[in-house]
Each structure stands twice: as structure tokens, then as C-alpha cells.
Amino acid sequence: MQCPLPIAEIVCEILRTGLLRIRVLSDADRCALEADHLHNLPGLLADYKPELLEYYWRVERACFIERSTPEEAAGFEALWKSLAGHVDSGKNAVVASMK
């Protein structure tokens, strides 16, 4: 299933932000953490399932926050805030797109 456009736009911006951050980092461990946070998002875009969005939100995002300082996570806060409403309504988005 194609990722709903509002979700895809946010996910693409999360990927862009993370990749730019990796590009300027000199700490290999921090680069690995950033990459771990992002690595499943292309699959979410390519074959959207609400469960994948839910997994990103509840597991990958949460792990990133847990392993980051507040300053390190702050760069994603506005994007996560935009994505938050879609996570709760992700299953409804699938049903609506099938009509």
C-alpha cells in the first residue's frame, strides 16, 4: 500500500534531517544511533502498513530518545509532533484510503 501523503512528507523530512545529521557527525557511535533510528523508514514509505508506523513510533523513536540527550532529540521534536496525530489515526488512514 502507498504511504498516505501527509505521513510520507513527514517521514521524508525525518530521513532528510537524520541523514544531514549523520553527514556532519564525527562520532561513529552517534552515527550508528542516528542510522538505527532511520533505517526502517524507507520500508515504511515503500510498503506502508499502520503497524510499521506504530513500530517506528513506539520502538525506534522511543529508543532514539532514550539513548539521546534532550538536545540531540530536539531536532526531531517538531516532526514527531506533526507525526503524532497520524500514529493514533494510522489504522483509520488505511481504511479511508481503501474506499
C-alpha positions as CSV (number, residue, x, y, z in Angstrom):
1,M,0.0,0.0,0.0
2,Q,1.2,3.5,-0.8
3,C,2.1,5.6,2.2
4,P,-0.5,8.4,2.8
5,L,1.0,11.6,1.5
6,P,0.8,13.6,4.8
7,I,2.7,10.8,6.6
8,A,5.2,10.3,3.7
9,E,6.0,14.0,3.7
10,I,6.9,13.9,7.5
11,V,8.8,10.7,7.2
12,C,10.8,12.1,4.3
13,E,11.7,15.1,6.4
14,I,12.7,12.9,9.3
15,L,15.0,10.9,6.9
16,R,16.5,14.2,5.5
17,T,17.1,15.6,8.9
18,G,18.7,12.4,10.1
19,L,20.9,11.9,7.1
20,L,22.1,15.5,7.3
21,R,23.0,15.0,10.9
22,I,24.9,11.8,10.1
23,R,26.8,13.7,7.4
24,V,28.2,16.2,10.0
25,L,28.9,13.9,12.9
26,S,32.4,12.7,13.7
27,D,31.4,10.2,16.3
28,A,30.9,6.7,14.9
29,D,28.7,5.6,17.8
30,R,26.4,8.6,17.4
31,C,26.2,8.0,13.6
32,A,25.2,4.4,14.3
33,L,22.4,5.6,16.7
34,E,21.1,8.0,14.1
35,A,21.2,5.4,11.4
36,D,19.4,2.9,13.6
37,H,16.7,5.4,14.2
38,L,16.2,5.9,10.4
39,H,16.9,2.5,8.8
40,N,13.3,1.1,8.6
41,L,11.7,4.3,7.4
42,P,12.3,3.6,3.7
43,G,10.4,0.4,4.1
44,L,7.5,2.3,5.7
45,L,7.4,4.5,2.6
46,A,7.7,1.7,0.1
47,D,5.1,-0.6,1.6
48,Y,3.0,1.3,4.1
49,K,1.3,-0.6,6.9
50,P,0.0,1.2,10.1
51,E,1.9,-1.4,12.1
52,L,5.2,-0.2,10.7
53,L,4.4,3.4,11.6
54,E,3.3,2.2,15.1
55,Y,6.6,0.3,15.4
56,Y,8.6,3.3,14.4
57,W,6.7,5.4,16.9
58,R,6.7,3.1,19.9
59,V,10.1,1.3,19.5
60,E,12.6,3.1,17.2
61,R,11.7,6.6,18.1
62,A,11.5,5.7,21.8
63,C,14.9,4.0,21.7
64,F,16.4,7.0,20.0
65,I,15.0,9.4,22.6
66,E,16.2,7.1,25.4
67,R,19.7,7.0,24.1
68,S,19.9,10.7,23.2
69,T,20.3,13.8,25.2
70,P,17.4,16.2,25.0
71,E,19.5,18.5,22.8
72,E,20.2,15.6,20.4
73,A,16.5,14.7,20.2
74,A,15.3,18.3,19.8
75,G,16.0,18.4,16.1
76,F,13.2,15.9,15.5
77,E,10.6,17.2,18.0
78,A,8.6,19.3,15.6
79,L,8.5,16.5,13.1
80,W,7.4,14.0,15.7
81,K,4.7,16.4,16.9
82,S,3.4,16.5,13.3
83,L,3.5,12.7,13.0
84,A,1.8,12.1,16.4
85,G,-1.7,12.6,15.1
86,H,-1.1,10.1,12.3
87,V,0.1,7.4,14.6
88,D,-3.1,7.3,16.5
89,S,-5.2,7.5,13.3
90,G,-2.9,5.3,11.2
91,K,-5.4,2.4,11.1
92,N,-8.1,4.8,10.1
93,A,-5.9,6.2,7.3
94,V,-5.7,2.7,5.9
95,V,-9.4,2.1,5.9
96,A,-10.0,5.6,4.4
97,S,-7.6,5.0,1.6
98,M,-9.2,1.7,0.6
99,K,-12.6,3.4,0.0
